[in-house]
Amino acid sequence: MSADKRIEAITARIVERSKPHRLPYLERVQAAASKGVHRAVLSCGNLAHGFAVCSPAEKDALAGDRVPNLGIITAYNDMLSAHQPFETYPALIREAAREAGGVAQVAGGVPAMCDGVTQGQPGMELSLFSRDLIAMAAGVGLSHNMFDSVVYLGVCDKIVPGLTIAALTFGHLPAVFIPAGPMTSGLPNDEKARVRQLYAEGKAGRAELLEAESKSYHGPGTCTFYGTANSNQMLMEIMGFHMPGASFINPGTPLRDALTKEAAKRALAITAGGNEFTPAGEMIDERSIVNGVVGLHATGGSTNHTLHLLAMARAAGIVLTWKDISDLSDVVPLLARVYPNGLADVNHFHAAGGMGFLIQELLKTGMLHDDVRTVYGQGLQAYTIDPRLGENGSVRREPAPKVSHDPKILASIEAPFQPTGGLKMLTGNIGKAVIKISAVKPERHVIEAPAKVFHDQQELNAAFKNGELTGDFIAVVRFQGPKANGMPELHKLTTVLGILQDRGQRVALLTDGRMSGASGKVPAAIHVTPEAVDNGPIGRIRSGDTIRLDAAHGTIEVLVDPAEFDARPQATADLSGNEFGMGRELFAPFRAIAGPADHGASVLFA
């Protein structure tokens, strides 16, 4: 089925806007691909270094360019539960490569920080910039010019976007992303949130809180709520970078290992030496990017991707904007209810029908472009499946269920949870912002209230503890943008604002910082640009100013006399405390050149 006309129209304008960047990009990809197997250009000394630790048979094969060499870029570490399973993947991939008649080498490792560990800590100020650093680190690994294809091992928040930027920068090489899967379900997410709220109110102690958190995050695999990490996995599958059905299979299972080996063999099958050459830069086009945005809306995905998708697209010469994302939200229905947009976790989502059912439903009415290339071949229809373990440890794929196994978690296209997606762009005299509304009740889509201004989340939390946050208000938390302090997630505000809302207050958040994929039931206008440190109007808001946040009409306004507002002096903040400690001094050059949020907050594509 062809794509819906509204989807086609938005895609067409992205294609037209992108031409000055996309066409030169494709020329570079094609020029690099035309040079053939790149080991042939290495000197004998270069090549000897490159395969020094290989077996004699592997050296003989690589010396003659007779077999493909698969590069492995890994984000393995023990700090991320989602990435710990990658410890054993290189051995599996090497075994699969040998079975397929190829060679595999770890090309390099990339840094991978856990946002869960750094929430509310100084290290969070490195988080967003780590995305671009990961892209650079992967580029260093691939600069050895030894590889015919690449597999990328990454799952979490900034890691997959960074690896995607690298894959598209080295777009002449095929690229397959291999996930590790979610941890098994632990303490229900609503119970975890309840204990957090009790702790914030002083009704539970640290021991009770730690016990609840430990039961939630309890073993190997991705955290099971639908934040940025699991949004990443959805994106990689719906954009065609994963093998069909790979996203949400638990670690340490025979099917997970079978999918890993299958992915490695497929990466070798789609090199320039075969008949299915699939360079990543040609495979991913404007339709693929639109499919990713559609998937984000249909699942109520992470707000972080209003930054990451822009940067990922730009790496392929594609210019995606917040307006494109917002306009697609008006078209795409919400089909999934996964925490924080519901009580289910990603394991429940997968059991209800998962990605296969989701893609099947979206294809029914043309919400997705089916005519795209993927690492599996041509067309997204091949992804409307349910993966199973076959004979001899192989992967067997059955058709996705025709009916959701749990309509309270995964809806049909005929009966969506809401007719529009979960993300909207807001504009007004404060600038631009984005808001996630999939978990916000309709009666809270419009909030008009006086401002309470803060310069960091600790200041707001202190006001809460002192009993100062009374009545209706919109919390303005500024000097949290990329140039100010690296644009950290302000997740520590979620519990406090949720408590106040539960008490009956009408509250909202306005910030030039981030709130992450865990953004929940409180209206939050985030990623405000221009940011305060860049002379943005958010820096002229004063406590007591009336602000109107209207997600229904897509506006965010401070309701004061325009002339008086424009004439106000810009607020200043002492940011010296954000410049040093926990590595923040190393990122000063990044803060200095970071682009605005509506360009992806990148140091690579400012």
N, C-alpha and C positions, 0 to 999 in steps of 0.2 A: 504494500500500500504506500502511495506517495505521501509526503508530509503534509500536514494541515497547512492551508494557505497562509495563515497568520505566522506559523513557524517558518515557512518558506520566505515570507516577506522580511522577517527579522534577520534570517540567515543571509538573504540577498544584500541587505544594507551592510552587514558585517563584511561580506565579500568585497563590496565596492569600496568601503572605507579602508580595507586592509591592503588593497592592491599595491600602493607604493612601497609597502613593507613585505608583503607576501611573495610577490614575484621575484624580487632580488634574493629573498631567502631560498626559494625553490631552485633558483639558478645556482646558488652556492651548494645546496644539497646535491643536485644533479652533477655538478662539477666534481665534487668530492667522491661521489659514488662511481663516476666514470673512470676513476684511476684504478679501479679493480682492487684485488687483494693487496692490502697495504704493506704486508711484511716484505713484499718484493722490493720495496724501495729502501729497506733498511740495509745498512752496511753489515758485513759479517760480524764486526764488533758489536753493533747494535743488537743484532739478532741473537748472538751468543749470550749477551746479558739477559735478553728477554726470555730465553728458554733454559737458562742455566740449571734450574732445579727440576726440569721435566725429566721424564724417563727417556732412555735411548730411543724407544719407538716414537715417543711424542716429539723428540727433537728432530728425528728423521722426517716425520710428517710435516712439522712446521717449517723445516728448512726448505722443503720443496713446494710449500703452498698447496699441498695436495688435499688437505683436510681443513675444515673451518675451525677457527679458534674462538671460543666463547668467553667473553669477558664477564666477570662477576663484580658488580659494585654492591658492597654490603654495608648496611647501617647497623650491623650486629653490635649490641652491648648488653650487659646484664642489668643496666639501670632501667631499661624499658621492658616491662613485662611482654609487650607486643613484639619486641625485637630479640628477646632471649632465645626463642626457638631457632633463629637464623644461625646459631652456633654450628649446627650440624648440616646446614644446607649446602655449603661448598662441597662436602664429600658426596652428598646425593647428586649434586649437579655434575661433578666430575664423572661419577659412575654412569649417569645418564648420557653424558657426552661420549664416553667410550663406547657405550652400547649403540650410539647413533653414528659411530665412526668419526667422532670429532675429539677436540681437546677443550678443556675448560681451565681457566686460570682466574684467581682472584685478582682483579685489576687494581682494586683499592678499596679502602674503607672511608666512610664519611662520618662526621660527627652527628650524633643524634641525642638530643636532650629530651628529658621527660617533663612536659609541662605540668603534669600532676605533682611532681616533686617541687617544681619552682613556683607554683601558684602563690602569689602574694610575697614572694622572696625576690631579692636583688637579681638572681639569675634569670628571672622571667624577662628582664629587659634585654636579654640576648636572644630570646626565643624567635621573634619574627625575622631578625636579620640572619639567624642560622639557616633559614631557607636558602638565601642567596649564597651563603658560605658553603652549604651542602652542594649546590650546583657547581661551584668553583672546585670543590674537593673532588667531585666526581669527574670533572674535566681534567684534573691533574692525573687521575687514574687512567683515563682513556687516552691521554696525550702520548702514551707509549706507542700508539699506532700498530698494535699487535692483533687487533680483534676484527672479526667478521660480523659479530653480533654481540649483544649485551643483554644480560639479565640484571634486573635491579631488585635488591632485597630491601624493602622499606615498607612501613605501615603508617607511622604516626604523623602528628600534626604538620610540621614544617618539612618533614623528611620526604614524603611522597611528592609534594609540589617542587621541592628542590631537585629531586631526582628526575622529575618530569622536565624541568627546565634543562637539565643536563642532557636528557635523552633527545630533546628537540634541538639543542645546540649541536649535538653530534647526530643530526638528523639523517645523515647518509647511512647510518647503521641501523639495522633492525633492533627493536627494543621490546622485551617482554618483562612485565612486572610480576614478581612472585610474592604473594602475601603469606603471612603466617597464621592468620585466622584469629577469631576472638576467644578469650578465655571462657571457660564454662560459666554458667550463670551462678552468681553468688547471692549475697543479701539483696533483696529487691530494691530497686532504685528509690521507690517512694519511702521505704523504711530508712534507707541511708539519709535521704533528705530530711526526714522527720528528726532523726538524731542530731543532724547538723543544726537544725533550727532550735532544738532544745539546748544544745551547747551554747549557741549564740545568745540565748535568753538566760543563760546561767542555770538552767534546770537539769543539765547533765554535765558530768565531769570529763576530763581528758581521757580517762581510762575507758569510759563508755564510748566516747567518740572514736578512739583508736580501734576499739573492738569492732565497731560498725564499719569503719573504713577498711579494716583488714579483711572483713568478711565480704566486702564488695570487691576489692582488688586483691585477689587471693591466689593467683597462679599465673602460669605462662599464657600469653595471648593479649589481644587488644582489650582495653576496658570496654565493657559491654553496652554502655549508653551510646546514644547516637550523636557523638561529638565529631570533631574534625577527623580523627583517625578513621572511624568507620565511614564517614562521608568520603574520605580518600578512597577507601576500598570500593565503594559504590561507583565513584567516578572512574576509577581505573577499569572497572568491568564495563560500564555503559559507554565508555570512550573507546573500548576495544584493546586496551593494553593488557588485560588479564585473559587467561584462558576461560572459556565459558564456565560459570558456576564456581569459580575459584575463591571468591571473596570471603565467605563466611563459614568455612569449614574449620573446626577446632584444631589447634596444634596437637602434635603427638598422636595423630590417628593415621591408620593406613591410607585413608583417602587423601589426607593432607600430603603425605609423602608421594603418593601416586600423582597428584596434581603438580607437585614440584618437579618431579622427573619428567612429566609430560611437557611442562613449560620449557624446560631446558632443551628437550629434543626439538620442540617446535621452534625455538630460537635458532637452532642450527639449520632447520629445514627452510627458513625464510631468508637465508643469506644470499648474496649476489652469486654464489656458486651453484645455486639451485634454480628451479623453475618458478619459485614463488617469492621472488625478492620483494621484501616489504620494508623499505627504509622508513623509519619512524616519522621523519619530517614530511614525507609524502602521504603516509597513512593518516596522520592527524591533520585534518583540514577544518574549515569553518563549520562544517556539518558535525564533525566530532565534538567540537567545542560546544556547539548548541546542544547536542545530546547530553553533554555533561551538565550544563545549566538546567536542562529539563529534569534530569535525574535529581539534581539538588532540590528543585522545587517540589517534585513529586514525593520526596521522602522527608521534607522539612529539615534539610541538611544544615551544615555549619555556616555561620556568618563569616567565618574566616575565609571561605572560598570566594567571597566578594572581593577579596584581595588576591588570593592565590590564583584563581582562574584567569584573572587579568594578566598576571605575570607569566603564567604558563602559556597562555595564548600568544603573548607577545614574543616569547622565545621561538615560536613558529611563524613569526611575521603576521600574526592575526591580532587586530585591534578590537578587543571586546570592551564594552563600557558598562557602567552601572545601569544606564538606561536600558541597554539590551537585556540585562538580567531582570530588571524591574518589569519591562514589557513582557518578557517571557513568563514572569510570575502571574501576570494577568490572564494568561492563556492556559497554563498548566494546572491541572487539579492536584490536590494533595491526596496521596493514596496510602501513606504509611503513618502509623502512630507508634513511634518508638521514643522512649524517654530521651529528652525531657518533653517531647510532644505527646507522650502517653506513658503508660506504666510498663510496657513491654521492653525487653532488651533486644539486641541484634540476633541472639540465638532464637528468640521467639519469632522475630521477623523472618529468619531463614526457614524455621519450621512451618510458618504460615504459607510459604511459597517462595519467599526470597526474591533474589534478583531475576530469576527466570520468569516468575509470575509478573513481577513489576514491569519488566521489559515487554512481555507479551501484552499486557494491558495498554501500555503507552503506544505500542505499535498499532493496536486496533483502530485508534482514531487519528493516526498520523501525528502523534505528539513527538515522535522521534523520526530522525532520518534513518531509514533502513539501509539505504544505498551507500553505506560507508565501508571502508576497508578496516579490518581488524587484524590482530596477530593470528587469528584463527582462519581468516579468509575474507570473503566478501559478504557483507550484510549482517545486521544485528539479529535477524531471525534465528541464527544459529545459537544465540544466547538465551533463547526462550526454553531453557532446559533445567533439569534437576540432576545434579551430578551424583553418581553412585560408584561404589567400588566394584569393578568387574573382575573377571577371571585373571589369575596370575598377577594380581596387583595393578591392573590397568584401570583406567577411568572409563566408566560407562555412563552415557547420558540418556536420560529419559525425557519425554516432553514435560514441560512445566504443567502443574495442575491447572485445569480449566476453571476451577472454583477455588477461591482462597480457603485455606484450612482454618483460618481465623479472621473473619471479616472485621473484628474489632481492632486488629493490628494491621492488616493489609487488605485494602478495599479494591473492588473492581472499578474499572473506568466508568461504568454506568452508575455507580453509587459511591462517589468519592467522599472523603471526610469534609472537604470544602472545595468549591469550584476553582479556586485560585491557589497559587503556590505560597510558600512560607516566607519569602523575602521581598522587601519593597525598598525602593529608593525614596528618600525624603529630600525636598528642596525648600529653600526659603531664605530669609535674610540672615540666617546663621550659617548658611552654606549648604553643603550636601551631607547626607548621612544615609545609613542603611538601617533597617529594622527587621527583625525576625518576628513574625506574627503568628506562626503556626501553633504556638503554645499559649498565645495571649487570647483571652476571652474577648469576643467582639465588643462587649460593653467597655472594654479598656483600650480600644483602638484609638480613641480620642481622649487625651488628657490635657486639660488647661489648668495650670496651677502656678503659684509663685516659685521662683528659682531659689535653691539653696546651693551656694557655690563652694566647691572644694578643689584643692590642688593635688590631692592624691587620695587613694582609697582608705589609707590609714586614718586620715583626717575625718572622713565620713563615718568610719566605724567607731572612732572615738566619740563623735557627736551622738551616735546611737547609744553607746554605753552610758553617756551622760544624760540621756533622756531629752535631747534637744531636737529630735526629729519628730515633731508633732504636726498634726494637721496634714492637709494635702500639699504636695510639693513635687517639683521636678529637680532631682539632684543633678547638678552640673559638675562633672569631674573633668577638669581640663589640664593641659600640659602633660598629656599622656600620649601624644602622637609620635610618629617615627623620628622626627627631628629632635623632639624634646627628650625622650628617654627610651626610644626603641619600640614604642607602642605595645606595652605589656597587656596581657589579658587581665581584666579587673574582676576576676571570678569571685573574689572575696566579698564583692558587693551583692552577689546573688541572694545569699541567705538573709542578709539584713533587710534588703528591700522587699524580699518575699514575706518576711515577718510583718513588716509595716503594712503591706497590702492585705495580708490575712487579718490584720486588726481592723480593717475597714477603711484605711486611708487610701486615697487615690494618689499613687506615686508613679514616677517614671524616671528614667536615666537619660542624660544627654552627655556624651563624652567624645573626645577625639582619640580615645583608646579603644581597646577591643574587649569583647565579652565572651568570645569563643563559641564553639558548637554546643556548649552547655547552657547557652542563653535560654531562659525559660519563660515563666508566666508573667514577669514584669515587663512592661513596654520599655524598650531600650533603643534609643537613637544613637548609634555607635559609628565609629570611623569618621567622625565629623571632619570635614575638610573645607577650607584651609584650617589647619590646626592652630592652636593658640600661639605657639611659639613662632609660627609663620604669619603672624599678624591676622589670624582668622577672627571673624566676628565673635566667635565663642569667647574670645579674650576680653570682650567689652560687656559681657553679661554681668549684672550685679545681683546679689541676693535681694529678693523681693520683686524683681522683674517678672511679669507674667509671661509664661511661655505656653504656646499651644502646639502640641504634638498631635498630628492628625494622620494616622496611618491609612485611613480610608481614602483620603484625597492626596496622600503623599506629600504633606507639607510639614515644615518645622519652622516656627516663627517666634521671635521675641516681640511681644506686643507693647512696644514703646514708640514714642515719636521718632520717626526715621532720622530726622535731622539731628536730634539730640543723641540718638544712638550712634550715628556715624561720627559725631564730634567727640565722643568719649575717648579718654586716653586708654591705650591698650594695657591690660593687666600684665604684670611681670611676676615671675616666680623664681626662687632660688633653686636652680637645678644642679648645683655643685655636688649635692649628695648622690646624684645619679651618674656621676662621671667616673667614679673609681670603685673598685671592689668587685669581687666575683667576675673579673674579666671585663668589666664594663669599659675600662680605659682602652682596651684593645679595639673596641667598636666605635670609638670616636669618629674615625673617618666615615663609617657607615652612616652615623647620625647626621653628619655634615652634608652628605650628598643624597640622602634618601628622598625618593619621589613621594608625591602626595598619595593619600589612601585611594583616591579614585583612579590612580594609575597603577595600583598594586603595591604601593609602599615599598618599592624595590630600589636597590642600589645599582641594579643592572639595566633597568629600563625606565629610568627617571624621566 
